[in-house]
Amino acid sequence: MEILVHHDSRHGDEPVDAENVRLAARSEGIGAADDAAVRDTRDHPVPGFTGTDRPTGQPSFSHRVRDGRHYLSRGTPTSDGEWITTVVLEPTEAGPWDPAQAFFSSHWPLGDPDQSDVALWDGLGEHPGAMNPDRLRFFLLAEPWAEPALPAVLTMLDDAVARRRRLALRYSDLRRSARVVAALCQLLTEDEAWGLEFSLPSVEPDRRTSTVFGIHTELTPEWDSSHSDDLDAHVLDLETRTHSSVVVTEAARRHAQWFTSAPDEDLPAALDAVRLSRTWARRVDSATAARAVEALTEDAETTTVQQASAACRVLAGLARVGGDELDGHADALAALVLRAHDPGPGLVVPVVDALIAVHGAEAAGAARTLARALLELTAVEAAAITTWEAAVAEGEVEAAPEIEWPDDAESEQIGGLIAETAARCSDSVLVDYLRLVGPLHPAPPLFEQVIDRAADRWLHHPDQMPPGPWAGRTAALRLLAPQLLQRFDDDDLDALHELRGGVWTGLASEVDDTGLGEQARERLAAWLGLPTHLAAGDEERRDNLQRVAEVLPERAWVLFLGTGDDMNPEELIVWVRCRRRIEHSLAEEIVHRLGNTEAEDHGRGRPMISALAELAQIDVEHDELRSWIDNDHRVRKLWQRAHDEHDAVPNPALVTLADHHREVVHLDHGEIVDAIHGLDDAVTATRIAEPDLDRISDLLRDRLDEELRHAQLPALAAALRLMELPDDHWWALAKDALDEVWDDRALEAVRTELATKAMHLVPEQRRQLALYQQDQADGRLGRGLRRTGVSLAELARAVFRRR
């Protein structure tokens, strides 16, 4: 091993540092970095003492880690200063020694090396019997105060190892304090023992950073256990047999008990248990780790719920890291869970969490053991099922993983356990249970009554069904499907409400698994597609209707087509074309809509009724609708004739429409507006509009306004023609439309263009236009009269007639 020696007082002309320390000797492999590391971490020089004032017989001892190298130092006080020998120790070369025990090696090359170049050190030598576990324990517990204090001391040691709070040893004999450190280190894992930095003694204990440090009664007599807070450290006073106050942890208490109570022959096993507990405490809290280890070492026929829960948490912690720690203990820990005595629902979440983690780590044997434990728990504790379901619903744990049972006998046994538990479940938790345990067995042989109950629950409470697969689901689906289809076909309001709300949409992808015949499957698929159909665009809806209209029962139109204004004429035509008939209920709805002119959007019934009339050989089970369709056919021919004879006054086709087909004509708002606008027989055309006067007037006025602003001559002719009528309503409508153009200064160009085009009007219309333009001189007076409530129509008509 590499070695270097420092001297802490001036010696000849050798270079020294600020504390008068020089590098006196080193082996060939020591570099400047090693020298700096030892100087920077030195905690035991005593420059405040010189010559005979220096305490004698109290060597120093320290262990520091820098950049992965372990520096182990011992100091030897002499009359001309302290010689500090440091060796660079590697764990792989230390054999049975750990740093704390190295003080007791008899091979240390201490004192003046006599030359600056020294050979490699040949090592620590034979491990002395005094360092054996039983001897160290005997030494540690030799005094009566030690055993009761051990839990507190181990708690303080835990804090030091975790670097939460340092540990100070107050002593007068270094050899004794070093042995205490060595005895305590055997209660650490190997990594912890090699990572523990200590410095005995520390000259400035309030400033140094060693994890464990010494307070020498002669060097620093002012420091004792009462200064724990000033030191920011726990204090173990080996002189007064006391220690600073500390809250003892459960793990420290258990570790102390294992260590103190084990017979000598079982002490190695007890120490292994402590180290295993400390190792697991890196994955879970220390108390849980200690409980799990204690349960393993007891090897009892049963375990407590607390121990089983601890085993679960350790399993979960180890599984999420993986590696040898899990491989070596997974089966044994899982067995602890299976042996739990009188487990309650509180154990469910830890078991499921462990099961998921262990399964993910591919520890198949432990996963099967935990799955069995979980199933047995739910078999004896009904509340465990609701606890499990709530934990999944709230995201506390995930759903159980899929477990394979390669052993047929074990698989059969697990399946039977599931079936028996399911048979005892109440209806409210039955399907929850089947879903939860579904992945734990591919196909448990469930009792027929269990499947019947599950299917019935599914049918009547679909909103309470859990998502995803569950044990026996396919069998239950085969019972559910025909009943559900019958409810849809029978117009069951609850079922149809659920259907429209999307409750049953998820079954659409499982229709082929229902066991239904081909036609029934097609019908069920059509029903289940309703929510998707309603949410689709127009073209997609029409395409879907072509697929489903023929297979659905007649009353399905209510959901797929809608009623009232929701019914789209184009979709209605697709439906009727596919079915080749119009059932009575649908005919009633169509007739109701056609007759309800107030609810129509400017005659939307016309495309509906006209389209129906275009369908040849349609079976209509409704006399009134058939009459509508037949009349529509005649009405469309009459409209065509009316336009063909547009200049006839009276227009025979218009007269026929007005006298004999008013119930159908009411749908033709657009046709009526066209007639008033374009046919010379304005008297008859306006008579057709009387039943829906306001709506048609609005449509006509909008059209006149738009066309007049674009200087269209037909609009001007229509307005002037209306002003010839004896009806004040139409005269006022036409004049108001003209006023919008003639009163707007911005439309001068439009008026000029209309005046030019007016040369093509018939003489009577030109005369009306001239009278109107002459009357514009009185426009301001007319508007004033309107503001005072005088009828402008009456006044204007009187003026026109006098002229």
C-alpha atoms as one frame of an Amber mdcrd trajectory, in Angstrom:
protein
   0.000   0.000   0.000   1.102   3.561  -0.738   2.356   5.472   2.308   3.280
   9.040   3.204   4.584  10.538   6.464   4.133  14.111   7.727   5.817  15.842
  10.665   4.024  18.669  12.447   7.003  20.783  13.598   9.928  22.481  11.777
  12.771  20.113  10.973  15.809  21.607   9.302  15.173  23.417   6.040  12.305
  21.211   4.837   9.262  23.155   3.480   6.354  23.409   5.885   2.782  24.709
   5.666   1.033  27.307   7.825   0.799  24.833  10.678   4.451  23.859  10.464
   3.694  20.510   8.863   6.062  19.070   6.297   6.019  15.998   4.080   8.768
  13.891   5.589   8.567  10.766   3.430   6.461   9.076   0.766   6.318   5.960
  -1.346   6.860   6.139  -5.078   3.154   6.219  -6.055   2.261   9.204  -3.874
   1.657  12.443  -5.756   0.916  16.037  -4.939  -2.832  15.330  -4.868  -2.361
  12.772  -2.096  -0.202  15.180  -0.099  -2.821  17.933  -0.494  -5.672  15.593
   0.462  -3.960  14.623   3.730  -3.080  18.221   4.605  -6.574  19.528   3.782
  -8.330  16.907   5.859  -5.920  16.770   8.789  -7.890  17.165  11.992  -5.494
  16.053  14.716  -2.267  18.137  14.786  -1.616  19.902  18.093   0.452  23.002
  17.319  -0.690  24.610  20.542   1.565  22.255  22.535   5.355  22.122  22.414
   7.997  19.971  24.034   7.029  18.504  27.373   3.682  20.359  27.355   2.401
  18.036  24.632   0.153  15.227  25.993   1.992  11.970  25.609   0.706   8.468
  25.033  -2.310   9.686  23.056  -1.751   8.975  19.379  -4.213  10.255  16.789
  -6.294   8.259  14.309  -8.414   9.362  11.335 -10.078   8.176   8.144 -10.960
  10.444   5.251 -12.241   9.785   1.716 -11.226  12.021  -1.170 -11.928  11.301
  -4.835 -12.591   7.661  -4.053  -9.273   7.123  -2.198  -9.260   6.199   1.482
  -6.642   7.947   3.611  -6.049   6.228   6.966  -3.773   8.176   9.324  -2.169
   7.507  12.703  -0.180  10.064  14.615   2.632   9.317  17.070   3.582  12.109
  19.518   7.310  12.449  20.254   9.429  14.993  22.037  10.060  16.934  18.824
   6.490  16.880  17.452   3.981  14.451  16.035   4.754  12.045  13.238   1.672
  11.339  11.118   1.711   8.179   9.036  -0.931   7.887   6.309  -1.636   4.842
   4.190  -3.829   4.782   1.102  -6.172   1.894   1.778  -8.367   0.188  -0.820
 -11.390  -1.889   0.278 -10.420  -4.677  -2.100  -6.999  -4.965  -0.430  -8.113
  -4.729   3.188  -9.330  -8.281   3.692 -11.381  -8.585   6.909 -10.345  -5.133
   8.093 -12.505  -2.040   7.903 -11.062   1.455   8.493 -12.144   1.638  12.134
 -10.433  -1.657  12.980  -7.191  -0.669  11.227  -6.027   1.215  14.312  -5.390
  -2.135  15.937  -3.026  -3.447  13.283   0.401  -4.218  14.720   2.129  -3.447
  11.402   1.831   0.333  11.365   5.171   1.969  10.354   4.994   4.735  12.936
   7.439   7.487  13.862  10.445   8.940  11.994  11.010   7.045   8.727  14.711
   8.094   8.688  14.574   8.696   4.925  12.328  10.568   2.503  11.736   7.655
   0.143  10.002   4.710   1.725   8.875   1.388   0.341   5.266   0.364  -0.139
   3.669  -0.808   3.059   2.987  -4.518   3.107  -0.466  -4.157   4.669  -2.403
  -4.437   7.907  -1.381  -7.986   8.634  -3.312 -10.624  10.529  -6.746  -9.680
  11.837  -6.568  -9.823  15.649  -9.048 -11.809  17.709  -9.966  -8.662  19.608
 -11.743  -7.494  16.469 -14.002 -10.546  16.302 -17.724  -9.653  16.630 -18.237
 -11.401  19.962 -15.153  -9.732  21.496 -16.185  -6.307  20.248 -19.704  -6.820
  21.584 -18.312  -7.912  24.951 -16.155  -4.804  25.084 -18.988  -2.511  24.026
 -21.463  -3.869  26.576 -19.029  -4.554  29.405 -20.263  -1.700  31.548 -23.864
  -1.691  32.899 -24.773   1.645  31.306 -23.893   0.548  27.787 -26.734  -1.832
  26.902 -29.589   0.556  27.886 -27.806   3.347  26.015 -27.221   1.321  22.840
 -30.537   2.196  21.046 -29.789   5.903  21.520 -26.186   5.434  20.395 -27.323
   3.576  17.251 -29.829   6.349  16.529 -26.996   8.877  16.772 -24.831   6.691
  14.556 -27.641   6.529  11.962 -27.786  10.325  11.892 -24.035  10.504  11.438
 -23.995   7.988   8.587 -26.857   9.832   6.882 -24.995  13.126   7.506 -27.971
  14.579   9.334 -25.969  15.278  12.497 -22.364  14.464  13.447 -21.357  12.196
  16.306 -18.772  13.271  18.888 -16.971  10.855  21.242 -15.598  12.445  24.393
 -12.713  10.398  25.748  -9.338  10.388  27.462  -7.995   7.137  25.994  -7.753
   6.954  22.199  -7.400   3.194  22.168 -10.675   2.813  24.016 -12.532   5.301
  21.791 -11.141   3.666  18.637 -12.425   0.334  19.857 -15.887   1.830  20.431
 -15.893   3.083  16.840 -14.777  -0.342  15.603 -17.509  -2.058  17.620 -20.201
   0.284  16.273 -18.995  -0.079  12.690 -19.788  -3.776  12.709 -23.439  -2.686
  12.946 -23.082  -0.876   9.612 -23.099  -2.224   6.094 -19.723  -2.582   4.424
 -20.346   0.489   2.271 -21.352   2.522   5.309 -18.320   1.427   7.312 -15.976
   2.394   4.485 -17.806   5.662   3.933 -17.638   6.710   7.603 -15.103   9.493
   8.117 -13.702   9.945  11.622 -11.036  11.978  13.338  -9.806  11.170  16.847
  -9.133  13.636  18.387 -10.335  16.888  16.800  -8.561  19.992  18.010 -11.340
  22.308  16.797 -14.456  20.145  17.077 -16.827  23.018  16.312 -15.135  23.721
  12.967 -14.170  20.331  11.574 -16.407  18.268   9.301 -15.656  14.659  10.179
 -18.753  12.490  10.492 -17.436  11.094  13.772 -14.887  13.090  15.729 -13.173
  12.901  19.093 -13.198  15.377  21.966 -10.080  14.776  24.064 -10.565  15.646
  27.698  -7.086  17.254  27.941  -6.858  18.865  24.504 -10.347  20.432  24.536
 -11.657  20.174  28.086 -14.192  22.950  27.448 -16.356  20.708  25.241 -18.708
  18.108  26.730 -22.196  16.669  26.142 -23.856  19.887  27.281 -22.490  21.566
  24.149 -24.302  19.281  21.735 -26.163  22.122  20.022 -23.056  24.310  19.809
 -21.242  21.460  18.120 -24.267  20.594  15.960 -23.538  17.014  16.934 -24.704
  14.186  19.131 -22.280  13.566  21.982 -21.377  10.202  23.511 -19.311  10.842
  26.654 -17.204   7.775  27.425 -15.888   9.417  30.582 -19.186  10.294  32.274
 -21.099   7.362  30.673 -23.749   9.759  29.322 -24.983  10.961  25.963 -26.930
  13.899  24.608 -30.685  13.628  24.273 -32.050  11.936  21.161 -35.374  10.437
  20.021 -34.681   6.739  19.597 -35.907   5.286  16.305 -37.809   2.029  16.011
 -35.109   0.597  13.759 -32.336   1.435  16.239 -34.306  -0.167  19.044 -34.820
  -3.364  17.045 -31.197  -3.472  15.875 -29.974  -3.039  19.415 -32.183  -5.854
  20.601 -30.974  -8.258  17.891 -27.360  -7.383  18.681 -27.587  -7.667  22.453
 -29.831 -10.735  22.714 -28.185 -13.051  20.194 -26.038 -15.881  21.608 -22.408
 -15.759  20.508 -22.956 -18.467  17.917 -25.881 -16.509  16.428 -24.197 -13.110
  16.572 -22.978 -13.211  12.944 -26.565 -13.865  11.836 -27.820 -11.011  14.024
 -25.261  -8.653  12.507 -26.261  -9.809   9.021 -29.866  -9.009   9.911 -28.896
  -5.512  11.050 -26.942  -4.919   7.855 -29.796  -6.257   5.712 -32.200  -3.954
   7.510 -29.914  -1.006   6.894 -29.603  -1.968   3.224 -33.367  -2.130   2.773
 -33.729   1.176   4.572 -32.304   2.767   1.434 -35.521   1.727  -0.374 -38.108
   2.156   2.400 -38.193   3.821   5.788 -35.942   2.240   8.413 -38.774   1.047
  10.673 -40.454  -0.827   7.815 -37.167  -2.401   6.797 -36.487  -3.549  10.372
 -39.952  -5.076  10.745 -39.581  -7.013   7.503 -36.160  -8.365   8.469 -37.407
  -9.316  11.918 -40.283 -11.255  10.367 -37.843 -13.089   8.105 -35.511 -14.030
  10.936 -38.313 -15.187  13.241 -39.488 -17.764  10.682 -42.841 -18.116  12.482
 -45.836 -19.999  11.093 -47.805 -16.756  10.848 -46.942 -13.105  10.590 -48.665
 -10.029  11.925 -50.444  -7.596   9.638 -47.737  -5.068  10.480 -45.001  -7.465
   9.401 -46.857  -8.467   6.237 -47.364  -4.822   5.331 -43.666  -4.156   5.911
 -42.758  -7.092   3.681 -44.988  -5.664   0.933 -43.405  -2.257   1.124 -39.896
  -3.676   1.069 -40.795  -5.849  -1.918 -42.168  -2.853  -3.773 -39.100  -0.776
  -2.940 -36.646  -3.481  -3.993 -38.597  -4.364  -7.134 -38.514  -0.823  -8.420
 -34.719  -0.923  -8.245 -34.227  -4.564  -9.191 -30.981  -6.459  -8.915 -29.617
  -9.011  -6.474 -31.393  -7.548  -3.440 -34.756  -8.514  -4.920 -33.645 -11.822
  -6.398 -32.312 -13.061  -3.085 -35.334 -12.226  -0.937 -38.439 -11.851  -3.136
 -39.866 -15.316  -2.524 -39.223 -15.222   1.220 -40.807 -11.781   1.605 -43.833
 -12.777  -0.472 -44.266 -15.852   1.721 -44.476 -13.553   4.760 -47.457 -11.824
   3.178 -49.167 -15.114   2.429 -48.750 -16.173   6.082 -50.384 -13.036   7.502
 -52.705 -13.839  10.410 -56.145 -12.193  10.424 -55.372  -9.697   7.651 -57.729
  -6.758   7.229 -58.612  -4.469   4.332 -55.726  -2.204   5.284 -53.345  -4.775
   3.826 -54.920  -4.618   0.350 -53.122  -1.565  -1.001 -49.638  -2.671   0.135
 -50.196  -6.131  -1.388 -51.422  -4.758  -4.725 -48.604  -2.221  -4.865 -46.030
  -4.934  -4.185 -47.665  -7.271  -6.700 -47.495  -4.686  -9.475 -43.872  -3.826
  -8.703 -42.715  -7.433  -8.372 -44.500  -8.431 -11.567 -42.805  -5.551 -13.355
 -39.437  -6.781 -12.090 -40.219 -10.242 -13.561 -40.082 -12.009 -10.208 -42.754
 -14.466 -11.321 -42.718 -16.729  -8.265 -43.123 -13.880  -5.809 -45.846 -12.347
  -7.998 -47.875 -15.566  -7.903 -47.471 -15.768  -4.136 -48.681 -12.195  -3.710
 -51.592 -12.806  -6.085 -52.657 -15.784  -3.990 -52.324 -13.712  -0.820 -54.497
 -11.002  -2.356 -57.174 -13.476  -3.438 -57.226 -15.148  -0.038 -57.516 -11.743
   1.608 -60.572 -10.806  -0.470 -62.061 -14.228   0.187 -62.135 -13.725   3.959
 -62.633  -9.951   4.122 -65.490  -8.470   2.066 -64.393  -4.905   2.821 -61.108
  -5.660   1.099 -62.857  -5.597  -2.279 -64.291  -2.099  -1.828 -60.973  -0.901
  -0.421 -59.184  -2.291  -3.444 -61.658  -0.759  -5.899 -61.476   2.650  -4.215
 -57.677   2.600  -4.326 -57.723   1.848  -8.055 -60.385   4.489  -8.737 -58.442
   7.155  -6.848 -55.180   6.250  -8.563 -53.540   5.063  -5.357 -52.615   1.794
  -7.059 -52.838   0.533 -10.607 -54.949  -2.385 -11.734 -53.558  -5.834 -11.015
 -51.158  -7.271 -13.605 -51.767 -10.428 -15.606 -50.489 -13.488 -13.769 -49.683
 -16.804 -15.406 -50.140 -20.084 -13.533 -47.979 -22.689 -15.265 -48.918 -25.363
 -12.744 -52.345 -26.742 -13.685 -53.197 -27.803 -10.157 -52.373 -24.373  -8.763
 -54.285 -22.688 -11.577 -57.360 -24.794 -10.836 -57.086 -24.003  -7.158 -56.839
 -20.254  -7.816 -59.789 -20.386 -10.213 -61.894 -22.147  -7.617 -60.970 -19.555
  -5.016 -62.100 -16.748  -7.334 -65.378 -18.521  -8.124 -66.212 -19.130  -4.478
 -65.432 -15.549  -3.510 -67.473 -14.184  -6.410 -70.451 -16.302  -5.364 -70.342
 -14.699  -1.901 -69.982 -11.120  -3.211 -72.926  -8.768  -2.970 -74.365  -7.492
  -6.253 -72.874  -4.055  -5.673 -69.281  -5.320  -5.621 -69.528  -8.476  -7.733
 -68.382  -7.015 -11.031 -65.802  -4.835  -9.300 -64.344  -7.991  -7.828 -64.414
  -9.782 -11.179 -62.634  -6.875 -12.823 -60.024  -6.613 -10.104 -59.168 -10.295
 -10.155 -59.625 -10.726 -13.908 -55.935 -10.344 -14.763 -54.962 -12.714 -11.958
 -56.445 -15.696 -13.777 -57.064 -16.041 -17.518 -60.408 -17.840 -17.251 -61.598
 -18.898 -13.809 -64.411 -21.484 -13.921 -67.111 -19.167 -12.572 -70.435 -20.570
 -11.406 -73.393 -20.029 -13.729 -75.199 -17.977 -11.103 -72.220 -15.627 -10.888
 -72.355 -14.963 -14.626 -76.145 -14.475 -14.481 -75.800 -11.924 -11.691 -72.994
 -10.107 -13.462 -74.981  -9.887 -16.705 -78.075  -8.659 -14.872 -76.042  -6.012
 -13.062 -74.554  -4.957 -16.369 -77.980  -4.678 -18.002 -79.651  -2.610 -15.298
 -76.716  -0.576 -13.984 -74.367  -0.064 -16.941 -73.133   3.253 -15.576 -71.767
   1.439 -12.527 -69.788  -1.101 -14.534 -66.016  -0.813 -14.310 -64.067  -0.254
 -17.512 -61.768  -2.821 -19.023 -61.837  -6.612 -18.895 -63.017  -8.692 -15.965
 -63.281 -12.367 -15.193 -66.252 -13.944 -16.951 -66.944 -10.833 -19.022 -67.314
 -12.653 -22.336 -69.776 -15.130 -20.859 -71.744 -12.287 -19.282 -71.711 -10.399
 -22.586 -73.378 -13.354 -24.307 -76.189 -13.172 -21.761 -76.405  -9.402 -21.889
 -76.491  -8.875 -25.664 -79.887 -10.434 -26.537 -81.568  -8.738 -23.565 -80.064
  -5.378 -24.423 -81.047  -5.697 -28.078 -84.608  -6.528 -27.068 -84.803  -3.422
 -24.899 -83.624  -1.257 -27.789 -86.078  -2.860 -30.206 -88.952  -2.464 -27.722
 -88.361   1.291 -27.307 -87.336   0.906 -23.674 -86.918   4.552 -22.716 -84.251
   3.933 -20.082 -82.188   1.809 -22.429 -82.524   4.300 -25.279 -81.587   7.171
 -22.969 -78.477   5.238 -21.924 -77.743   4.470 -25.558 -77.964   8.092 -26.649
 -75.833   9.140 -23.687 -73.021   6.856 -24.834 -73.287   4.380 -21.964 -73.290
   1.401 -24.335 -70.956   2.755 -27.012 -68.012   0.701 -25.782 -69.749  -2.521
 -26.796 -69.694  -1.553 -30.472 -66.292  -3.191 -30.931 -67.434  -6.402 -29.229
 -70.530  -7.240 -31.255 -68.816 -10.245 -32.830 -68.263 -11.710 -29.344 -71.935
 -11.622 -28.360 -72.885 -14.995 -29.835 -75.864 -13.452 -31.656 -76.951 -14.452
 -35.137 -75.832 -12.409 -38.112 -78.969 -10.258 -38.424 -79.144  -9.626 -34.700
 -75.477  -8.638 -34.662 -76.065  -6.175 -37.495 -79.019  -4.651 -35.676 -77.149
  -4.384 -32.379 -74.161  -2.800 -34.118 -76.503  -0.279 -35.747 -78.045   0.626
 -32.387 -74.675   0.922 -30.660 -73.432   3.269 -33.367 -76.081   5.884 -32.531
 -73.862   8.272 -30.482 -71.211   8.226 -33.192 -73.880   8.828 -35.827 -75.338
  11.832 -34.017 -71.918  13.408 -33.572 -70.926  12.970 -37.228 -71.119  15.477
 -40.079 -73.968  15.555 -42.607 -72.304  13.418 -45.261 -71.110  10.822 -42.777
 -74.589  10.634 -41.244 -76.170  10.005 -44.634 -73.616   7.299 -45.391 -74.316
   5.636 -42.060 -78.075   5.750 -42.604 -77.619   3.830 -45.836 -75.940   1.088
 -43.812 -78.280   0.888 -40.837 -81.741   2.047 -41.954 -82.730  -1.305 -43.390
 -81.783  -3.386 -40.326 -83.249  -1.193 -37.572 -86.878  -1.426 -36.386 -89.305
   1.187 -37.689 -89.388   3.358 -34.540 -85.616   3.847 -34.668 -86.186   6.885
 -36.892 -86.962   8.924 -33.764 -83.343   8.636 -32.622 -81.545   8.496 -35.944
 -83.527  11.230 -37.768 -84.769  13.350 -34.900 -88.086  15.150 -34.687 -89.367
  18.629 -35.495 -86.736  21.023 -36.769 -84.010  18.472 -35.954 -85.153  16.290
 -38.838 -82.996  16.818 -41.911 -84.926  16.339 -45.193 -81.937  14.811 -46.952
 -81.466  12.256 -44.181 -85.174  11.496 -44.215 -84.975  10.730 -47.922 -82.018
   8.385 -47.374 -83.953   6.584 -44.641 -87.102   6.210 -46.737 -85.202   5.190
 -49.856 -83.446   2.394 -47.928 -86.603   1.118 -46.252 -88.936   1.603 -49.269
 -91.764   2.592 -46.970 -92.860   5.294 -44.537 -94.196   3.837 -41.296 -97.226
   5.387 -39.638 -95.313   7.052 -36.772 -92.831   8.662 -39.146 -95.675   9.784
 -41.417 -97.390  11.419 -38.432 -94.218  13.351 -37.657 -93.836  14.493 -41.262
 -97.462  15.628 -41.477 -97.152  17.448 -38.167 -94.099  19.241 -39.416 -95.653
  20.120 -42.766 -98.727  21.527 -41.083 -96.824  23.490 -38.467 -95.937  26.425
 -40.676 -94.948  28.598 -37.726 -92.145  26.189 -36.893 -90.893  26.023 -40.466
 -87.808  27.902 -41.542 -89.104  29.628 -44.672 -90.693  26.534 -46.074 -88.107
  23.853 -45.306 -90.953  21.385 -45.617 -91.025  21.879 -49.396 -87.750  20.015
 -50.082 -88.910  17.282 -47.735 -92.301  16.711 -49.300 -91.010  17.238 -52.832
 -88.216  14.754 -52.324 -90.663  12.172 -50.989 -92.809  12.677 -54.082 -89.796
  11.879 -56.249 -89.415   8.425 -54.679 -91.265   5.914 -56.778 -93.201   3.048
 -55.261 -92.917   4.262 -51.673 -95.323   2.504 -49.340 -96.971   5.252 -47.259
 -99.076   3.970 -44.345-100.792   7.305 -43.811-103.642   8.780 -45.885-102.947
  12.388 -44.978 -99.275  12.152 -45.896-100.208  10.417 -49.136-102.535  13.335
 -49.830 -99.682  15.779 -49.146 -97.433  13.921 -51.541-100.067  13.694 -54.276
-101.014  17.349 -53.887 -97.371  18.325 -54.015 -97.016  16.609 -57.348 -99.929
  18.629 -58.728 -98.760  21.867 -57.095 -95.340  21.696 -58.704 -96.951  21.288
 -62.108 -99.185  24.304 -61.422 -96.221  26.440 -60.411 -94.505  25.513 -63.618
 -97.607  26.478 -65.639 -97.919  29.751 -63.736 -94.396  30.755 -64.696 -94.884
  29.594 -68.258 -97.861  32.031 -68.483 -96.169  34.803 -66.475 -97.904  37.666
 -68.292-101.440  36.261 -68.000-103.833  38.308 -65.875-105.543  36.541 -64.303
-103.102  33.607 -64.276-105.189  30.386 -64.341-102.544  28.257 -62.616-102.149
  30.818 -59.830-105.900  30.980 -59.352-106.028  27.173 -59.022-103.199  27.222
 -56.485-104.929  29.912 -54.443-108.315  28.197 -54.494-107.521  24.493 -54.108
-104.012  23.798 -52.745-103.428  26.339 -50.023-102.381  23.711 -47.405 -99.479
  22.653 -49.604 -98.713  26.065 -51.055 -98.021  27.330 -47.529 -94.783  25.369
 -47.640 -93.703  27.195 -50.789 -92.550  30.528 -49.405 -89.892  30.808 -52.041
 -92.313  30.022 -54.861 -94.823  32.587 -53.544 -92.157  35.304 -53.361 -91.089
  34.430 -56.913 -94.717  34.729 -58.055 -95.270  38.145 -56.452 -91.929  39.319
 -57.776 -92.133  37.994 -61.316 -95.702  37.260 -62.411 -97.996  39.930 -63.772
-100.996  38.597 -61.828 -99.925  40.301 -58.588-103.458  40.249 -57.199-103.660
  36.438 -57.168-100.031  36.014 -56.130-100.500  38.233 -53.085-103.737  36.415
 -52.238-101.750  33.146 -51.964 -99.466  34.867 -49.441-102.259  35.894 -47.069
-102.066  32.903 -44.631 -98.399  33.687 -43.929 -98.389  37.368 -44.792 -95.714
  38.628 -42.396 -93.103  36.021 -43.247 -93.567  36.269 -47.012 -93.594  40.071
 -46.793 -90.266  39.996 -44.987 -88.778  37.686 -47.594 -90.062  39.830 -50.448
 -88.869  43.082 -48.870 -85.367  41.628 -48.330 -85.253  40.582 -51.959 -86.445
  43.967 -53.267 -83.935  45.842 -51.101 -81.053  43.730 -52.330 -81.970  43.875
 -56.016 -82.881  47.581 -56.084 -79.521  48.505 -54.589 -77.982  46.664 -57.530
 -80.217  48.542 -60.014 -82.055  45.411 -61.189 -85.004  46.293 -63.406 -87.225
  43.266 -62.427 -87.203  44.455 -58.828 -88.229  47.979 -59.901 -91.029  46.520
 -62.039 -92.231  44.341 -59.141 -92.319  47.311 -56.746 -94.231  49.491 -59.199
 -96.653  46.650 -59.917 -97.380  46.286 -56.188 -98.052  50.028 -55.940-100.884
  49.552 -58.416-102.709  47.172 -56.031-105.635  48.402 -53.956-104.149  46.742
 -50.842-102.364  49.320 -48.638-100.054  46.623 -47.197 -98.381  45.825 -50.489
 -98.414  49.463 -51.652 -96.581  50.541 -48.482 -94.086  47.650 -48.734 -93.195
  48.604 -52.313 -92.934  52.324 -51.585 -90.714  51.735 -48.532 -88.405  49.628
 -50.682 -88.158  52.423 -53.261 -87.645  55.040 -50.534 -84.584  53.137 -49.296
 -82.957  53.888 -52.651 -84.375  57.319 -53.474 -83.736  58.774 -49.994 -80.110
  57.639 -49.838 -77.779  60.279 -51.311 -75.045  57.678 -51.645 -77.161  55.769
 -54.192 -77.404  58.542 -56.806 -75.712  56.363 -59.400 -78.166  53.530 -58.706
 -81.125  55.851 -59.185 -79.688  57.142 -62.440 -79.170  53.603 -63.718 -82.705
  52.579 -62.724 -84.136  55.660 -64.467 -82.308  54.680 -67.635 -83.499  51.060
 -67.458 -87.072  52.243 -66.794 -87.447  52.911 -70.514 -88.079  49.172 -70.861
 -91.023  49.177 -68.449 -94.616  48.994 -69.636 -96.377  52.366 -69.874 -98.392
  51.975 -66.694 -95.264  51.184 -64.673 -93.434  54.176 -66.189 -96.355  56.372
 -65.152 -96.182  54.975 -61.593 -92.441  55.683 -61.468 -92.963  59.266 -62.670
 -95.590  59.858 -60.003 -93.287  58.368 -57.373 -90.334  60.543 -58.421 -92.523
  63.646 -58.412 -93.670  62.738 -54.941 -90.063  62.637 -53.694 -90.224  66.422
 -53.393 -92.586  65.815 -50.489 -90.299  63.219 -48.921 -89.342  65.341 -45.935
 -92.985  66.151 -45.209 -93.876  62.484 -45.416 -91.220  61.469 -42.946 -92.356
  64.187 -40.557 -95.920  62.918 -40.741 -94.697  59.405 -39.938 -93.006  60.708
 -36.823 -96.333  62.273 -35.729 -98.232  59.057 -36.371-100.097  60.067 -39.561
-100.525  57.222 -42.053 -98.157  58.000 -44.875 -99.796  55.329 -47.009-103.169
  57.034 -46.698-101.753  60.484 -47.391 -99.619  59.373 -50.319-102.435  57.339
 -51.855-104.709  60.377 -51.672-102.077  62.549 -53.336-101.471  60.017 -56.093
-105.154  59.606 -56.776-105.785  63.347 -56.969-103.085  63.578 -59.570
